[in-house]
Amino acid sequence: MTLTDGLLLLLLFGGGFGLWNLSDLLEAKEEEIRERTRKLKLENDREERRMKQEHDTAVPSAGA
């Protein structure tokens, strides 16, 4: 094996490790985004329920 072959192998394995590490970082970021989206949706749903309850108590139904 020549020096060039050794350097190419080093770059290949180093690049593979870099891509693997990048993949883990992207996966963690995706999970963070999913969690943030879930929390925002829950918050939105609570706010919508609160507004509906306020509207229902402020405006009595016409049939009553």
PDB file of N, CA, C and O in Angstrom, chain B, residues numbered from 101:
ATOM      1  N   MET B 101       0.853  -1.169   0.000  1.00  0.00           N
ATOM      2  CA  MET B 101       0.000   0.000   0.000  1.00  0.00           C
ATOM      3  C   MET B 101       0.904   1.237   0.000  1.00  0.00           C
ATOM      4  O   MET B 101       1.860   1.340   0.769  1.00  0.00           O
ATOM      5  N   THR B 102       0.573   2.138  -0.861  1.00  0.00           N
ATOM      6  CA  THR B 102       1.366   3.364  -0.954  1.00  0.00           C
ATOM      7  C   THR B 102       0.797   4.412   0.000  1.00  0.00           C
ATOM      8  O   THR B 102      -0.265   4.236   0.596  1.00  0.00           O
ATOM      9  N   LEU B 103       1.527   5.478   0.116  1.00  0.00           N
ATOM     10  CA  LEU B 103       1.084   6.587   0.962  1.00  0.00           C
ATOM     11  C   LEU B 103      -0.237   7.149   0.441  1.00  0.00           C
ATOM     12  O   LEU B 103      -1.124   7.486   1.225  1.00  0.00           O
ATOM     13  N   THR B 104      -0.365   7.248  -0.872  1.00  0.00           N
ATOM     14  CA  THR B 104      -1.594   7.766  -1.475  1.00  0.00           C
ATOM     15  C   THR B 104      -2.775   6.857  -1.148  1.00  0.00           C
ATOM     16  O   THR B 104      -3.861   7.334  -0.819  1.00  0.00           O
ATOM     17  N   ASP B 105      -2.557   5.545  -1.240  1.00  0.00           N
ATOM     18  CA  ASP B 105      -3.625   4.597  -0.898  1.00  0.00           C
ATOM     19  C   ASP B 105      -4.036   4.763   0.564  1.00  0.00           C
ATOM     20  O   ASP B 105      -5.223   4.748   0.890  1.00  0.00           O
ATOM     21  N   GLY B 106      -3.061   4.918   1.424  1.00  0.00           N
ATOM     22  CA  GLY B 106      -3.346   5.103   2.847  1.00  0.00           C
ATOM     23  C   GLY B 106      -4.143   6.366   3.101  1.00  0.00           C
ATOM     24  O   GLY B 106      -5.084   6.367   3.894  1.00  0.00           O
ATOM     25  N   LEU B 107      -3.764   7.450   2.422  1.00  0.00           N
ATOM     26  CA  LEU B 107      -4.494   8.710   2.587  1.00  0.00           C
ATOM     27  C   LEU B 107      -5.917   8.592   2.053  1.00  0.00           C
ATOM     28  O   LEU B 107      -6.855   9.118   2.652  1.00  0.00           O
ATOM     29  N   LEU B 108      -6.075   7.902   0.928  1.00  0.00           N
ATOM     30  CA  LEU B 108      -7.415   7.718   0.373  1.00  0.00           C
ATOM     31  C   LEU B 108      -8.294   6.901   1.320  1.00  0.00           C
ATOM     32  O   LEU B 108      -9.466   7.222   1.514  1.00  0.00           O
ATOM     33  N   LEU B 109      -7.726   5.845   1.909  1.00  0.00           N
ATOM     34  CA  LEU B 109      -8.486   5.049   2.872  1.00  0.00           C
ATOM     35  C   LEU B 109      -8.851   5.875   4.103  1.00  0.00           C
ATOM     36  O   LEU B 109      -9.964   5.780   4.621  1.00  0.00           O
ATOM     37  N   LEU B 110      -7.909   6.677   4.558  1.00  0.00           N
ATOM     38  CA  LEU B 110      -8.169   7.535   5.709  1.00  0.00           C
ATOM     39  C   LEU B 110      -9.298   8.518   5.403  1.00  0.00           C
ATOM     40  O   LEU B 110     -10.189   8.724   6.228  1.00  0.00           O
ATOM     41  N   LEU B 111      -9.259   9.121   4.221  1.00  0.00           N
ATOM     42  CA  LEU B 111     -10.321  10.048   3.821  1.00  0.00           C
ATOM     43  C   LEU B 111     -11.659   9.327   3.692  1.00  0.00           C
ATOM     44  O   LEU B 111     -12.702   9.855   4.077  1.00  0.00           O
ATOM     45  N   LEU B 112     -11.614   8.112   3.146  1.00  0.00           N
ATOM     46  CA  LEU B 112     -12.838   7.339   2.972  1.00  0.00           C
ATOM     47  C   LEU B 112     -13.483   7.031   4.319  1.00  0.00           C
ATOM     48  O   LEU B 112     -14.678   7.262   4.503  1.00  0.00           O
ATOM     49  N   PHE B 113     -12.696   6.508   5.264  1.00  0.00           N
ATOM     50  CA  PHE B 113     -13.249   6.184   6.574  1.00  0.00           C
ATOM     51  C   PHE B 113     -13.602   7.439   7.359  1.00  0.00           C
ATOM     52  O   PHE B 113     -14.611   7.471   8.064  1.00  0.00           O
ATOM     53  N   GLY B 114     -12.779   8.468   7.238  1.00  0.00           N
ATOM     54  CA  GLY B 114     -13.079   9.735   7.909  1.00  0.00           C
ATOM     55  C   GLY B 114     -14.349  10.353   7.357  1.00  0.00           C
ATOM     56  O   GLY B 114     -15.171  10.876   8.109  1.00  0.00           O
ATOM     57  N   GLY B 115     -14.508  10.293   6.039  1.00  0.00           N
ATOM     58  CA  GLY B 115     -15.721  10.817   5.411  1.00  0.00           C
ATOM     59  C   GLY B 115     -16.941  10.022   5.824  1.00  0.00           C
ATOM     60  O   GLY B 115     -18.012  10.582   6.058  1.00  0.00           O
ATOM     61  N   GLY B 116     -16.771   8.706   5.912  1.00  0.00           N
ATOM     62  CA  GLY B 116     -17.879   7.857   6.354  1.00  0.00           C
ATOM     63  C   GLY B 116     -18.290   8.188   7.772  1.00  0.00           C
ATOM     64  O   GLY B 116     -19.480   8.255   8.078  1.00  0.00           O
ATOM     65  N   PHE B 117     -17.313   8.393   8.641  1.00  0.00           N
ATOM     66  CA  PHE B 117     -17.617   8.761  10.022  1.00  0.00           C
ATOM     67  C   PHE B 117     -18.298  10.123  10.064  1.00  0.00           C
ATOM     68  O   PHE B 117     -19.242  10.333  10.826  1.00  0.00           O
ATOM     69  N   GLY B 118     -17.805  11.054   9.232  1.00  0.00           N
ATOM     70  CA  GLY B 118     -18.414  12.384   9.180  1.00  0.00           C
ATOM     71  C   GLY B 118     -19.861  12.327   8.732  1.00  0.00           C
ATOM     72  O   GLY B 118     -20.714  13.018   9.289  1.00  0.00           O
ATOM     73  N   LEU B 119     -20.146  11.507   7.726  1.00  0.00           N
ATOM     74  CA  LEU B 119     -21.523  11.371   7.249  1.00  0.00           C
ATOM     75  C   LEU B 119     -22.407  10.706   8.305  1.00  0.00           C
ATOM     76  O   LEU B 119     -23.570  11.072   8.474  1.00  0.00           O
ATOM     77  N   TRP B 120     -21.844   9.729   9.008  1.00  0.00           N
ATOM     78  CA  TRP B 120     -22.597   9.043  10.057  1.00  0.00           C
ATOM     79  C   TRP B 120     -22.936  10.029  11.172  1.00  0.00           C
ATOM     80  O   TRP B 120     -24.057  10.044  11.681  1.00  0.00           O
ATOM     81  N   ASN B 121     -21.955  10.854  11.547  1.00  0.00           N
ATOM     82  CA  ASN B 121     -22.157  11.860  12.583  1.00  0.00           C
ATOM     83  C   ASN B 121     -23.186  12.892  12.124  1.00  0.00           C
ATOM     84  O   ASN B 121     -24.054  13.297  12.897  1.00  0.00           O
ATOM     85  N   LEU B 122     -23.086  13.314  10.869  1.00  0.00           N
ATOM     86  CA  LEU B 122     -24.034  14.274  10.315  1.00  0.00           C
ATOM     87  C   LEU B 122     -25.438  13.680  10.308  1.00  0.00           C
ATOM     88  O   LEU B 122     -26.414  14.372  10.601  1.00  0.00           O
ATOM     89  N   SER B 123     -25.534  12.413   9.976  1.00  0.00           N
ATOM     90  CA  SER B 123     -26.823  11.725   9.974  1.00  0.00           C
ATOM     91  C   SER B 123     -27.442  11.744  11.373  1.00  0.00           C
ATOM     92  O   SER B 123     -28.638  11.997  11.521  1.00  0.00           O
ATOM     93  N   ASP B 124     -26.634  11.480  12.388  1.00  0.00           N
ATOM     94  CA  ASP B 124     -27.129  11.520  13.767  1.00  0.00           C
ATOM     95  C   ASP B 124     -27.597  12.921  14.144  1.00  0.00           C
ATOM     96  O   ASP B 124     -28.621  13.082  14.808  1.00  0.00           O
ATOM     97  N   LEU B 125     -26.845  13.931  13.721  1.00  0.00           N
ATOM     98  CA  LEU B 125     -27.236  15.310  14.024  1.00  0.00           C
ATOM     99  C   LEU B 125     -28.557  15.663  13.353  1.00  0.00           C
ATOM    100  O   LEU B 125     -29.420  16.298  13.960  1.00  0.00           O
ATOM    101  N   LEU B 126     -28.710  15.247  12.092  1.00  0.00           N
ATOM    102  CA  LEU B 126     -29.954  15.526  11.377  1.00  0.00           C
ATOM    103  C   LEU B 126     -31.133  14.802  12.023  1.00  0.00           C
ATOM    104  O   LEU B 126     -32.225  15.360  12.136  1.00  0.00           O
ATOM    105  N   GLU B 127     -30.912  13.582  12.437  1.00  0.00           N
ATOM    106  CA  GLU B 127     -31.973  12.816  13.096  1.00  0.00           C
ATOM    107  C   GLU B 127     -32.392  13.486  14.405  1.00  0.00           C
ATOM    108  O   GLU B 127     -33.582  13.557  14.713  1.00  0.00           O
ATOM    109  N   ALA B 128     -31.429  13.971  15.167  1.00  0.00           N
ATOM    110  CA  ALA B 128     -31.733  14.658  16.423  1.00  0.00           C
ATOM    111  C   ALA B 128     -32.513  15.945  16.153  1.00  0.00           C
ATOM    112  O   ALA B 128     -33.449  16.274  16.883  1.00  0.00           O
ATOM    113  N   LYS B 129     -32.128  16.664  15.112  1.00  0.00           N
ATOM    114  CA  LYS B 129     -32.819  17.907  14.767  1.00  0.00           C
ATOM    115  C   LYS B 129     -34.251  17.616  14.319  1.00  0.00           C
ATOM    116  O   LYS B 129     -35.178  18.340  14.683  1.00  0.00           O
ATOM    117  N   GLU B 130     -34.427  16.552  13.528  1.00  0.00           N
ATOM    118  CA  GLU B 130     -35.773  16.173  13.101  1.00  0.00           C
ATOM    119  C   GLU B 130     -36.645  15.832  14.303  1.00  0.00           C
ATOM    120  O   GLU B 130     -37.812  16.221  14.358  1.00  0.00           O
ATOM    121  N   GLU B 131     -36.085  15.112  15.257  1.00  0.00           N
ATOM    122  CA  GLU B 131     -36.830  14.745  16.466  1.00  0.00           C
ATOM    123  C   GLU B 131     -37.208  16.003  17.254  1.00  0.00           C
ATOM    124  O   GLU B 131     -38.322  16.111  17.768  1.00  0.00           O
ATOM    125  N   GLU B 132     -36.279  16.943  17.342  1.00  0.00           N
ATOM    126  CA  GLU B 132     -36.553  18.204  18.043  1.00  0.00           C
ATOM    127  C   GLU B 132     -37.694  18.958  17.358  1.00  0.00           C
ATOM    128  O   GLU B 132     -38.570  19.508  18.026  1.00  0.00           O
ATOM    129  N   ILE B 133     -37.679  18.980  16.026  1.00  0.00           N
ATOM    130  CA  ILE B 133     -38.725  19.675  15.271  1.00  0.00           C
ATOM    131  C   ILE B 133     -40.071  18.978  15.457  1.00  0.00           C
ATOM    132  O   ILE B 133     -41.096  19.639  15.625  1.00  0.00           O
ATOM    133  N   ARG B 134     -40.069  17.632  15.428  1.00  0.00           N
ATOM    134  CA  ARG B 134     -41.318  16.888  15.650  1.00  0.00           C
ATOM    135  C   ARG B 134     -41.888  17.192  17.041  1.00  0.00           C
ATOM    136  O   ARG B 134     -43.092  17.398  17.193  1.00  0.00           O
ATOM    137  N   GLU B 135     -41.023  17.217  18.042  1.00  0.00           N
ATOM    138  CA  GLU B 135     -41.466  17.487  19.412  1.00  0.00           C
ATOM    139  C   GLU B 135     -42.018  18.913  19.534  1.00  0.00           C
ATOM    140  O   GLU B 135     -43.048  19.134  20.170  1.00  0.00           O
ATOM    141  N   ARG B 136     -41.331  19.864  18.928  1.00  0.00           N
ATOM    142  CA  ARG B 136     -41.798  21.256  18.970  1.00  0.00           C
ATOM    143  C   ARG B 136     -43.146  21.390  18.256  1.00  0.00           C
ATOM    144  O   ARG B 136     -44.037  22.098  18.725  1.00  0.00           O
ATOM    145  N   THR B 137     -43.287  20.702  17.117  1.00  0.00           N
ATOM    146  CA  THR B 137     -44.546  20.733  16.373  1.00  0.00           C
ATOM    147  C   THR B 137     -45.673  20.135  17.199  1.00  0.00           C
ATOM    148  O   THR B 137     -46.782  20.669  17.222  1.00  0.00           O
ATOM    149  N   ARG B 138     -45.392  19.029  17.878  1.00  0.00           N
ATOM    150  CA  ARG B 138     -46.401  18.384  18.721  1.00  0.00           C
ATOM    151  C   ARG B 138     -46.843  19.324  19.849  1.00  0.00           C
ATOM    152  O   ARG B 138     -48.034  19.441  20.135  1.00  0.00           O
ATOM    153  N   LYS B 139     -45.881  19.986  20.481  1.00  0.00           N
ATOM    154  CA  LYS B 139     -46.209  20.914  21.571  1.00  0.00           C
ATOM    155  C   LYS B 139     -47.034  22.094  21.064  1.00  0.00           C
ATOM    156  O   LYS B 139     -47.990  22.513  21.716  1.00  0.00           O
ATOM    157  N   LEU B 140     -46.662  22.630  19.896  1.00  0.00           N
ATOM    158  CA  LEU B 140     -47.413  23.750  19.335  1.00  0.00           C
ATOM    159  C   LEU B 140     -48.838  23.336  18.982  1.00  0.00           C
ATOM    160  O   LEU B 140     -49.782  24.098  19.189  1.00  0.00           O
ATOM    161  N   LYS B 141     -48.988  22.130  18.450  1.00  0.00           N
ATOM    162  CA  LYS B 141     -50.329  21.642  18.114  1.00  0.00           C
ATOM    163  C   LYS B 141     -51.176  21.500  19.376  1.00  0.00           C
ATOM    164  O   LYS B 141     -52.340  21.901  19.390  1.00  0.00           O
ATOM    165  N   LEU B 142     -50.603  20.936  20.430  1.00  0.00           N
ATOM    166  CA  LEU B 142     -51.345  20.809  21.688  1.00  0.00           C
ATOM    167  C   LEU B 142     -51.747  22.182  22.226  1.00  0.00           C
ATOM    168  O   LEU B 142     -52.873  22.381  22.680  1.00  0.00           O
ATOM    169  N   GLU B 143     -50.813  23.116  22.166  1.00  0.00           N
ATOM    170  CA  GLU B 143     -51.093  24.476  22.638  1.00  0.00           C
ATOM    171  C   GLU B 143     -52.202  25.114  21.803  1.00  0.00           C
ATOM    172  O   GLU B 143     -53.096  25.768  22.339  1.00  0.00           O
ATOM    173  N   ASN B 144     -52.135  24.918  20.494  1.00  0.00           N
ATOM    174  CA  ASN B 144     -53.155  25.445  19.588  1.00  0.00           C
ATOM    175  C   ASN B 144     -54.523  24.845  19.892  1.00  0.00           C
ATOM    176  O   ASN B 144     -55.523  25.561  19.945  1.00  0.00           O
ATOM    177  N   ASP B 145     -54.563  23.531  20.090  1.00  0.00           N
ATOM    178  CA  ASP B 145     -55.822  22.852  20.393  1.00  0.00           C
ATOM    179  C   ASP B 145     -56.419  23.375  21.697  1.00  0.00           C
ATOM    180  O   ASP B 145     -57.625  23.606  21.779  1.00  0.00           O
ATOM    181  N   ARG B 146     -55.586  23.561  22.708  1.00  0.00           N
ATOM    182  CA  ARG B 146     -56.072  24.102  23.993  1.00  0.00           C
ATOM    183  C   ARG B 146     -56.644  25.502  23.806  1.00  0.00           C
ATOM    184  O   ARG B 146     -57.697  25.832  24.353  1.00  0.00           O
ATOM    185  N   GLU B 147     -55.941  26.318  23.029  1.00  0.00           N
ATOM    186  CA  GLU B 147     -56.394  27.688  22.788  1.00  0.00           C
ATOM    187  C   GLU B 147     -57.723  27.689  22.033  1.00  0.00           C
ATOM    188  O   GLU B 147     -58.614  28.478  22.346  1.00  0.00           O
ATOM    189  N   GLU B 148     -57.857  26.809  21.043  1.00  0.00           N
ATOM    190  CA  GLU B 148     -59.114  26.728  20.296  1.00  0.00           C
ATOM    191  C   GLU B 148     -60.265  26.293  21.206  1.00  0.00           C
ATOM    192  O   GLU B 148     -61.364  26.841  21.118  1.00  0.00           O
ATOM    193  N   ARG B 149     -60.019  25.312  22.078  1.00  0.00           N
ATOM    194  CA  ARG B 149     -61.062  24.869  23.019  1.00  0.00           C
ATOM    195  C   ARG B 149     -61.451  26.000  23.971  1.00  0.00           C
ATOM    196  O   ARG B 149     -62.631  26.198  24.261  1.00  0.00           O
ATOM    197  N   ARG B 150     -60.449  26.740  24.452  1.00  0.00           N
ATOM    198  CA  ARG B 150     -60.720  27.855  25.363  1.00  0.00           C
ATOM    199  C   ARG B 150     -61.573  28.915  24.669  1.00  0.00           C
ATOM    200  O   ARG B 150     -62.538  29.421  25.242  1.00  0.00           O
ATOM    201  N   MET B 151     -61.207  29.248  23.426  1.00  0.00           N
ATOM    202  CA  MET B 151     -61.967  30.256  22.682  1.00  0.00           C
ATOM    203  C   MET B 151     -63.396  29.777  22.418  1.00  0.00           C
ATOM    204  O   MET B 151     -64.341  30.561  22.506  1.00  0.00           O
ATOM    205  N   LYS B 152     -63.552  28.500  22.096  1.00  0.00           N
ATOM    206  CA  LYS B 152     -64.890  27.950  21.850  1.00  0.00           C
ATOM    207  C   LYS B 152     -65.722  27.997  23.126  1.00  0.00           C
ATOM    208  O   LYS B 152     -66.902  28.344  23.086  1.00  0.00           O
ATOM    209  N   GLN B 153     -65.112  27.648  24.259  1.00  0.00           N
ATOM    210  CA  GLN B 153     -65.840  27.695  25.532  1.00  0.00           C
ATOM    211  C   GLN B 153     -66.252  29.123  25.863  1.00  0.00           C
ATOM    212  O   GLN B 153     -67.374  29.358  26.311  1.00  0.00           O
ATOM    213  N   GLU B 154     -65.347  30.080  25.644  1.00  0.00           N
ATOM    214  CA  GLU B 154     -65.681  31.484  25.904  1.00  0.00           C
ATOM    215  C   GLU B 154     -66.824  31.927  25.003  1.00  0.00           C
ATOM    216  O   GLU B 154     -67.735  32.627  25.444  1.00  0.00           O
ATOM    217  N   HIS B 155     -66.773  31.521  23.747  1.00  0.00           N
ATOM    218  CA  HIS B 155     -67.819  31.899  22.798  1.00  0.00           C
ATOM    219  C   HIS B 155     -69.145  31.266  23.202  1.00  0.00           C
ATOM    220  O   HIS B 155     -70.187  31.920  23.159  1.00  0.00           O
ATOM    221  N   ASP B 156     -69.106  29.989  23.594  1.00  0.00           N
ATOM    222  CA  ASP B 156     -70.338  29.294  23.988  1.00  0.00           C
ATOM    223  C   ASP B 156     -70.959  29.907  25.240  1.00  0.00           C
ATOM    224  O   ASP B 156     -72.183  29.974  25.347  1.00  0.00           O
ATOM    225  N   THR B 157     -70.146  30.351  26.179  1.00  0.00           N
ATOM    226  CA  THR B 157     -70.697  30.955  27.400  1.00  0.00           C
ATOM    227  C   THR B 157     -71.148  32.388  27.153  1.00  0.00           C
ATOM    228  O   THR B 157     -72.073  32.859  27.814  1.00  0.00           O
ATOM    229  N   ALA B 158     -70.518  33.090  26.219  1.00  0.00           N
ATOM    230  CA  ALA B 158     -70.879  34.480  25.945  1.00  0.00           C
ATOM    231  C   ALA B 158     -72.140  34.569  25.089  1.00  0.00           C
ATOM    232  O   ALA B 158     -72.927  35.503  25.249  1.00  0.00           O
ATOM    233  N   VAL B 159     -72.342  33.617  24.187  1.00  0.00           N
ATOM    234  CA  VAL B 159     -73.496  33.642  23.291  1.00  0.00           C
ATOM    235  C   VAL B 159     -74.360  32.420  23.585  1.00  0.00           C
ATOM    236  O   VAL B 159     -74.047  31.320  23.129  1.00  0.00           O
ATOM    237  N   PRO B 160     -75.444  32.600  24.341  1.00  0.00           N
ATOM    238  CA  PRO B 160     -76.312  31.446  24.614  1.00  0.00           C
ATOM    239  C   PRO B 160     -76.954  30.953  23.321  1.00  0.00           C
ATOM    240  O   PRO B 160     -77.199  31.733  22.402  1.00  0.00           O
ATOM    241  N   SER B 161     -77.219  29.664  23.262  1.00  0.00           N
ATOM    242  CA  SER B 161     -77.784  29.099  22.036  1.00  0.00           C
ATOM    243  C   SER B 161     -79.182  29.661  21.797  1.00  0.00           C
ATOM    244  O   SER B 161     -79.908  29.949  22.748  1.00  0.00           O
ATOM    245  N   ALA B 162     -79.556  29.815  20.542  1.00  0.00           N
ATOM    246  CA  ALA B 162     -80.839  30.415  20.173  1.00  0.00           C
ATOM    247  C   ALA B 162     -82.007  29.499  20.527  1.00  0.00           C
ATOM    248  O   ALA B 162     -83.126  29.978  20.712  1.00  0.00           O
ATOM    249  N   GLY B 163     -81.773  28.214  20.623  1.00  0.00           N
ATOM    250  CA  GLY B 163     -82.845  27.269  20.919  1.00  0.00           C
ATOM    251  C   GLY B 163     -83.247  27.246  22.386  1.00  0.00           C
ATOM    252  O   GLY B 163     -84.276  26.659  22.717  1.00  0.00           O
ATOM    253  N   ALA B 164     -82.489  27.852  23.264  1.00  0.00           N
ATOM    254  CA  ALA B 164     -82.778  27.773  24.706  1.00  0.00           C
ATOM    255  C   ALA B 164     -83.794  28.778  25.154  1.00  0.00           C
ATOM    256  O   ALA B 164     -84.134  28.827  26.336  1.00  0.00           O
TER     257      ALA B 164
END
